[in-house]
Amino acid sequence: MTLPSGRHHDAVEIVNIAPLHGAGAIIGPSCVAAANLAVAEINSGTGILGREVCVTTIDGGGPPQRVYDEVSALLATGMVHAVTGIPMPENRVAIMRAAAGRAPCLFGVGHDGLAGEEPGVFMIGEHPGIQTLVAVDWLHREFGARRWAVVASDYLWSRRIAPTLREVLAPRHTVVAEHFVPIGAENFDAVLDDPRLDAADGVILLLIGADAARFNRAFTAAGRAGRQFRTGPTIDENVLLAGGLDANRDIYVPSSVIPDRRSADHRDLLDRYLRLHHGFAPAFSRFANGAYRALHALRTAVDTAGSFETARIHGALADRPVLEGPSGEFTFRGDQIIQPTLVARATGVDFETLTVV
């Protein structure tokens, strides 16, 4: 991919990454639409360092080597100032290697413990293991749930995070069964017919996108939705919508970034999003909010540092871990944004925020 022609020569060029094919593609359109809102808002003010922002979106759902090659080629032009977005987990390390301190990377996801901290890489979402612990602890306090089955997509990320998740959950919780199913699976009988599943109070889903929606439909058809909980770090509003109204009973999701229409600020954000897209847009999901916030966090960090140089950004955060920008406050601990975790319950194809933990 090449950068689009016709850009102003002094523009800030940002490569934004969203999964546009594969199982994760269910979140891609909403991430792109939310990034467009952030760009419009930034450019309606002073831009970044007083310059207009232009964004090129690339597919973050392809094979890691292809994503690495594409990001490397764009950075090699010398025209790209930063990388943002929501890459699939297996591609995150490839993008970090490609950037290698040459440009700041702000990902709308959290650390998952599978890659070390890298210069110039900042995470503004939630650690999937920690947020899952928050959810299952809450479900234990509220309903006594403590026995869990893990159902995961069979690929590198989930294979590596599942053992970490068991360690995080112990000793308060017990994993009674684990199932790894192929990406794109249509049949979940082996999971749903496993007698060990009957001993579980609920299921922790590590399924990707459309796979999670298909599982939720099968789980409901098997009569389990009314008697076992579901939770996990990969469920968003797009998964609820794809699953359908009947498939989302007793789903509880932890997140720091699920928009809540009871909040005046969130209502205003959602209204701006719909206005920009003339009322026709994908759901402004938790992952879309991550993509949106990544661009605003980039603006705030770079304007504070006065530079896109990664060393200067790290220095600015060391001096001022709480940054104030036009879109609000960002609090950093190292290279991770810190924010309270919310527990939300699926209601139809949306979420209702229940509590701040």
ABEGO torsion letter per residue (X at the ends): XBBBBGBBAABBBBBBBBBABEAAAAAAAAAAAAAAAAAAAAAABAEBGGBBBBBBBBBAABBAAAAAAAAAAAAAAGABABBBEBBBAAAAAAAAAAAGGABBBBBABBBAGABBBBBGBBBABBBAAAAAAAAAAAAAAAAGBABBBBBBBBBAAAAAAAAAAAAAAOAABBBABBBBBBBGBABAAAAAABAAAAABABBBBABBEAAAAAAAAAAAAAGAAAABBBBEAABBAAAAAAAEAAAABGBBBBBAABBBAABAAAAAAAAAAAAAAGGBBBBBBAAAAAAAAAAAAAAAAAAAAGBABAAAAAAAAAABABBBBAAEBBBBBEABBBBBBBBBBBBEABBBBABBX
